[in-house]
C-alpha cells in the first residue's frame, strides 16, 4: 500500500519527548555527574600545571583541553573514553525498550511512521548529547577565564567551536551504533552488551590488532625499504576504521595548531615550512576534513543499517 502524508509527521514531537525523557532520567543524571566531575578534575589539574609554565603560549586556552597531570588524563582523553558510554546509555534500549514495555504498537497506531519514530529517537538523543558537550565546553572555558585570568582569543574560540562539532559527530556515531543494536536485538541487555563490546574493541583492542594485521598483509622486506612505508600506511588506514582514532586525529589537528599532517610526512614535504609555526584555522580544517567526512559517513551507514533493520520488523498489538 502507498503511504499517505509525510513520513516525517511527528518527528519533532518524538525528538522533544525523547530529549525530555533523557534529561530527567536517573541514568542520564548519574552519567553526566560522572562526566562533569572527571572533567572538572582534569581541567583543574591542567590549570595547575599551566600556571607553572614558563614562556608565553599564544594558545594557552587550547592546552586546557590537552594538558594532563598524573594521575589524571587530559580533558579530551576523558571525553574520548566517556562520550561513547553516555551515547550508549541513551540509546541501547530506544527500540527494544518499546517492545518490552508493549508500547510500540500504540506508538505506530498514531499518525506516525517508523521513519519519524527512528529519526526522532536519534535526534532526541543527539540533542541531549549536544547540550552536554556545550555545557562541558562552557564549563572548561569559564574555569580557564576565572583561574588563568585570560580570555580566549578569536582563533581559540573558532578551534573550540570546531572541537564541539567533532565531539558531537563522534557522539552521534556511538548513538547510531546503540540505536542500530537496539533495533537488531529484542533484549535491551543483549544490545547493551553488544554496544559495550564494540566500544571495548575500538577503544582497547583495535590499536593492538591493526599492527598485527598490517604485518601479516604487508611483511617487511629488508631489501625493499618501501615495504615499511606501505605497512605503516596500511596500519594507519586500518586504524581509521575506528571512530576513536578518527576523533583523536581531529582533536590533534584542531587543538594542536602546529600539526601539519595526520599521516606520514616526508622531509621533502617540509621544505620551506617553518617547523612549529601554528597553522591558520582554515588550514587545520583542511587537514581534518577527510577524517570528519569519514565520521559523518559512518553515522549515515550505521543509521541506515538500523533503519533497514527496524523497517523489516513485524509489530503486533
HELIX and SHEET records of a PDB file:
HELIX    1   1 UNK A   11  UNK A   24  1                                  14    
HELIX    2   2 UNK A   26  UNK A   50  1                                  25    
HELIX    3   3 UNK A   63  UNK A   66  1                                   4    
HELIX    4   4 UNK A   75  UNK A   91  1                                  17    
HELIX    5   5 UNK A   96  UNK A  100  1                                   5    
HELIX    6   6 UNK A  104  UNK A  109  1                                   6    
HELIX    7   7 UNK A  114  UNK A  148  1                                  35    
HELIX    8   8 UNK A  154  UNK A  184  1                                  31    
HELIX    9   9 UNK A  188  UNK A  200  1                                  13    
HELIX   10  10 UNK A  201  UNK A  205  3                                   5    
HELIX   11  11 UNK A  206  UNK A  217  1                                  12    
HELIX   12  12 UNK A  226  UNK A  239  1                                  14    
HELIX   13  13 UNK A  243  UNK A  255  1                                  13    
HELIX   14  14 UNK A  267  UNK A  270  5                                   4    
HELIX   15  15 UNK A  281  UNK A  311  1                                  31    
END                                                                             
